[in-house]
Amino acid sequence: MTYPPAIALNQRFLGGLIAPEGEKLIVLKAPKGTGKTQWLSQEVAKARE
């Protein structure tokens, strides 16, 4: 089963990526060192607020 991407980026770092509203599943596919963990920790902190 495949899903079409909601967002496709062509940049070195994730930076100010905004998670799509209402999505229940978010998959990040990016090379090592692009900021995936930092982005995810910020999103979890927002969800906890």
PyMOL commands that set and color helices and strands:
alter all, ss='L'
color gray80, all
select helices_A, chain A and resi 36-48
alter helices_A, ss='H'
color red, helices_A
deselect
rebuild
show_as cartoon
